[in-house]
């Protein structure tokens, strides 16, 4: 049985191949320390790259949800502020109406003053009903216009109180949850013809004319109840959005940590590996120098 013949050329090639492998590994560790990333290209770790891409996709979705939540919060804060102010003003209208109803000996001048204040409050209420976010009226429904109500109290938004034609404006606040952010004018203030502004306008006219306002008080109380219900609904939605905001923030932090674990180098560990690799490379250089040192003359002796 003949043995395999080992030539000087084979020994030199083997030594150089080992040296190149050492140098490649050393370069890889140096690149990781320079970039701060374990994975620079798919060939470094297909599994890690796939995981990194999935995490980045989830981060993009979380960032979009954060923008949606911020937009929803703006709508709801504006809506809630408007409804709160309107409730306070409508209660003032009620106080004035009760005063006019109970004072039989009220002078014409006093009735005129109350009528004028109620009329002014109606104008203020209409202004609040046209509150907007980025040029879109919060009580206008899915309208492309800039107002929900005209100055005369005409509803010009999109939708109706009974749900016919209502196109809810929604925002996705998580992968599995959407929330409605709008409240249409008729839902908050009543259907056209018997809405809050019509009721308040009638009170102003009746007080000024000395007409009984008892029926107006009943209608006004119904309008107040409707306003309070709308405010309560908006508050419940706002609570959902605030909770989603906290969950989204927590998820964003968790994804950031996951991406760090997948991509970022463990600095102390990598420095130690680099030192070991440098030591090994220096030893390989010395060994290779000994292997390729003999010349043809050495074999002829």
matplotlib code that plots the C-alpha trace (Angstrom):
import matplotlib.pyplot as plt

x = [0.0, 1.5, 1.2, 0.0, 2.9, 2.9, 4.7, 6.0, 3.5, 0.6, 1.9, 2.3, -1.2, -2.8, -1.0, -2.0, -5.7, -5.7, -4.1, -6.7, -9.5, -8.0, -7.7, -11.3, -12.6, -10.4, -11.8, -15.3, -14.9, -13.3, -16.2, -18.7, -16.9, -16.7, -20.4, -21.7, -23.9, -23.6, -25.4, -24.2, -25.4, -27.8, -24.9, -23.8, -26.9, -30.0, -32.0, -31.0, -31.6, -35.1, -35.9, -34.5, -36.7, -39.8, -39.0, -38.5, -41.8, -43.5, -41.7, -43.1, -46.6, -46.2, -44.9, -48.0, -50.3, -48.6, -49.4, -53.0, -53.3, -52.0, -54.5, -57.3, -56.3, -56.3, -59.9, -61.2, -59.6, -61.0, -64.5, -64.4, -63.4, -66.1, -68.8, -67.7, -67.9, -71.3, -72.8, -71.7, -73.3, -76.5, -76.9, -76.6, -79.3, -81.5, -80.9, -82.0, -85.0, -86.1, -85.7, -87.9, -90.5, -90.8, -90.8, -94.3, -93.7, -90.5, -90.2, -89.9, -86.4, -85.4, -86.9, -85.1, -81.8, -82.4, -83.4, -80.2, -78.0, -79.6, -79.2, -75.5, -75.1, -76.7, -74.1, -71.3, -72.7, -72.7, -69.1, -68.2, -70.1, -67.8, -64.6, -62.1, -58.8, -56.6, -59.4, -61.9, -65.0, -65.1, -68.9, -69.1, -68.8, -67.0, -67.4, -64.9, -66.2, -64.8, -68.0, -70.6, -73.3, -74.1, -74.6, -78.4, -78.0, -78.4, -76.6, -74.2, -72.1, -72.4, -74.5, -77.6, -78.7, -80.5, -77.4, -78.5, -75.7, -73.2, -69.7, -67.7, -64.2, -62.0, -58.3, -56.5, -54.8, -53.4, -53.2, -56.6, -58.4, -60.0, -61.7, -64.2, -62.9, -65.8, -69.3, -71.7, -73.6, -77.0, -75.8, -74.5, -77.0, -80.2, -81.7, -82.2, -85.4, -85.3, -81.6, -80.0, -79.6, -83.2, -84.3, -82.1, -83.1, -86.8, -86.2, -84.6, -87.6, -90.2, -88.6, -88.4, -92.0, -93.2, -94.4, -94.4, -91.2, -92.3, -92.3, -88.9, -87.5, -88.5, -86.8, -83.7, -83.4, -83.6, -80.8, -78.7, -79.2, -78.1, -75.0, -74.0, -74.5, -72.2, -69.6, -69.7, -69.3, -66.3, -64.8, -65.1, -63.4, -60.7, -60.0, -59.6, -57.2, -55.1, -54.8, -53.8, -51.2, -49.6, -49.7, -48.2, -45.4, -44.6, -44.6, -42.3, -39.7, -40.0, -39.4, -36.4, -34.9, -35.6, -33.9, -30.9, -30.6, -30.7, -28.4, -26.2, -22.8, -22.1, -19.2, -17.2, -17.6, -16.7, -13.5, -12.4, -13.1, -11.1, -8.1, -8.2, -8.4, -5.5, -3.4, -4.3, -3.6, -0.1, 0.6, -0.6, 1.7, 4.7, 3.8, 3.2, 6.5, 8.3, 6.4, 7.1, 10.7, 12.6, 13.9, 14.6, 18.2, 17.1, 15.5, 18.7, 21.0]
y = [0.0, 3.3, 6.4, 9.8, 11.9, 15.3, 18.0, 21.3, 23.0, 21.2, 22.2, 25.8, 26.0, 24.4, 26.9, 29.9, 28.7, 28.5, 31.9, 33.4, 31.9, 33.5, 36.8, 36.7, 36.0, 38.8, 41.2, 40.2, 40.9, 44.3, 45.1, 44.3, 46.6, 49.4, 49.2, 48.1, 45.5, 41.7, 41.4, 43.6, 41.4, 38.4, 36.0, 36.8, 35.1, 34.5, 33.8, 37.0, 39.0, 37.6, 38.3, 41.8, 42.5, 41.3, 43.5, 46.5, 45.8, 45.7, 48.9, 50.7, 49.5, 50.7, 54.1, 54.4, 53.5, 56.2, 58.8, 57.5, 57.7, 61.2, 62.3, 60.6, 62.3, 65.7, 65.1, 63.9, 66.6, 69.2, 67.5, 67.1, 70.7, 72.0, 69.8, 70.8, 74.5, 74.0, 72.2, 75.2, 77.7, 75.7, 75.6, 79.4, 79.4, 77.3, 79.6, 82.5, 80.6, 79.6, 83.3, 84.4, 81.7, 82.4, 86.2, 87.2, 90.8, 91.1, 94.3, 94.6, 95.8, 92.8, 90.4, 92.1, 91.8, 88.1, 87.5, 89.3, 87.2, 83.9, 84.9, 85.7, 82.3, 80.7, 82.3, 81.1, 77.6, 77.6, 78.7, 75.8, 73.4, 74.4, 73.6, 71.9, 70.0, 70.8, 72.5, 69.6, 70.3, 67.7, 67.7, 67.6, 63.9, 62.8, 66.2, 67.8, 71.3, 73.5, 73.9, 71.7, 74.4, 77.6, 80.8, 80.3, 76.9, 74.8, 71.4, 71.1, 68.1, 64.5, 62.0, 62.0, 61.2, 58.0, 56.5, 57.0, 58.1, 58.2, 57.4, 57.0, 58.5, 55.9, 55.5, 52.2, 52.3, 48.7, 45.7, 44.5, 47.7, 50.7, 53.6, 56.1, 59.6, 61.8, 62.7, 64.2, 67.3, 65.7, 63.0, 65.6, 68.5, 66.8, 66.3, 69.4, 71.2, 70.2, 70.7, 72.7, 75.8, 75.8, 75.3, 78.1, 80.4, 79.8, 80.6, 83.9, 84.8, 83.6, 85.5, 88.7, 88.3, 87.6, 84.1, 81.2, 79.2, 76.2, 73.9, 75.4, 74.3, 70.7, 70.8, 72.4, 69.7, 67.1, 68.9, 69.0, 65.3, 64.7, 66.8, 65.0, 61.6, 62.8, 64.0, 60.7, 58.7, 60.8, 60.4, 56.6, 56.6, 58.9, 56.5, 53.7, 55.8, 56.8, 53.1, 52.2, 55.0, 53.4, 49.9, 51.2, 53.0, 49.8, 47.8, 50.3, 49.9, 46.1, 46.0, 48.3, 46.0, 43.0, 44.6, 45.5, 41.9, 40.7, 43.2, 44.9, 43.5, 42.4, 44.9, 43.2, 39.7, 40.9, 42.7, 39.6, 37.5, 40.0, 39.8, 36.0, 36.1, 38.5, 36.2, 33.2, 35.1, 36.2, 32.5, 31.4, 33.9, 32.6, 29.0, 29.8, 31.6, 28.5, 26.3, 28.3, 29.2, 26.2, 26.8, 24.4, 24.3, 22.9, 19.9, 19.2, 18.9]
z = [0.0, -1.1, 1.0, -0.4, -1.5, 0.3, -1.7, -0.6, -2.9, -1.2, 2.2, 1.2, -0.4, 2.7, 4.9, 2.8, 2.7, 6.5, 6.7, 4.4, 6.5, 9.6, 7.9, 6.6, 10.1, 11.5, 8.9, 9.7, 13.4, 12.6, 10.3, 13.1, 15.5, 13.0, 12.0, 15.4, 13.6, 13.6, 10.2, 7.3, 4.4, 4.0, 3.7, 7.3, 8.7, 6.5, 9.7, 11.4, 8.3, 7.9, 11.6, 11.2, 8.2, 10.0, 13.1, 10.8, 9.1, 12.6, 13.5, 10.4, 11.3, 14.9, 13.7, 11.4, 14.3, 16.4, 13.7, 13.5, 17.3, 17.3, 14.7, 16.6, 19.8, 18.0, 16.7, 20.0, 22.1, 19.8, 19.9, 23.6, 24.2, 21.9, 23.5, 27.0, 26.1, 24.4, 27.5, 29.7, 27.2, 26.8, 30.6, 30.6, 27.9, 30.2, 33.2, 31.1, 29.8, 33.3, 34.4, 31.5, 32.2, 35.9, 36.0, 34.9, 35.6, 33.5, 31.7, 27.9, 28.3, 30.5, 27.9, 25.1, 27.0, 27.7, 24.1, 22.9, 25.2, 24.1, 20.4, 21.0, 22.7, 19.7, 17.5, 19.8, 19.8, 16.0, 16.0, 18.3, 16.0, 13.2, 15.2, 12.8, 12.7, 9.8, 8.0, 8.5, 10.7, 13.5, 13.5, 9.7, 9.1, 5.9, 4.3, 2.0, 3.1, 5.8, 7.8, 9.4, 9.8, 7.9, 9.9, 9.7, 11.4, 8.2, 8.4, 5.5, 6.6, 5.5, 7.4, 9.5, 13.1, 12.2, 10.6, 7.0, 4.9, 7.8, 6.7, 10.0, 10.0, 11.5, 12.4, 12.8, 16.2, 16.2, 13.9, 15.1, 16.2, 14.5, 16.4, 15.1, 15.7, 14.4, 15.7, 13.2, 14.0, 14.0, 16.4, 18.9, 18.3, 16.9, 13.5, 11.2, 12.1, 15.8, 16.4, 19.2, 17.2, 16.1, 19.7, 21.1, 18.2, 19.0, 22.7, 21.7, 19.5, 22.1, 25.0, 22.9, 21.9, 25.4, 24.4, 26.9, 26.8, 28.8, 25.7, 24.7, 28.1, 27.4, 24.0, 25.5, 28.2, 25.5, 23.6, 26.8, 27.3, 23.7, 24.2, 27.4, 25.6, 22.8, 25.2, 27.1, 23.8, 22.8, 26.2, 26.0, 22.6, 23.8, 26.7, 24.1, 22.1, 25.1, 26.1, 22.6, 22.7, 25.8, 24.3, 21.1, 22.9, 24.9, 21.7, 20.0, 22.8, 22.7, 19.0, 19.3, 21.9, 19.7, 16.8, 19.0, 20.1, 16.5, 14.8, 17.3, 18.4, 21.9, 22.3, 25.1, 23.5, 20.1, 21.3, 23.1, 20.0, 17.9, 20.4, 20.2, 16.4, 16.2, 18.4, 16.3, 13.1, 14.3, 15.2, 11.8, 10.1, 12.0, 11.2, 7.5, 7.3, 8.5, 6.0, 2.9, 3.9, 2.4, -1.2, -4.0, -2.9, 0.5, -1.3, -3.4, -0.3]

ax = plt.figure().add_subplot(projection="3d")
ax.plot(x, y, z, "-o")
ax.set_aspect("equal")
plt.show()
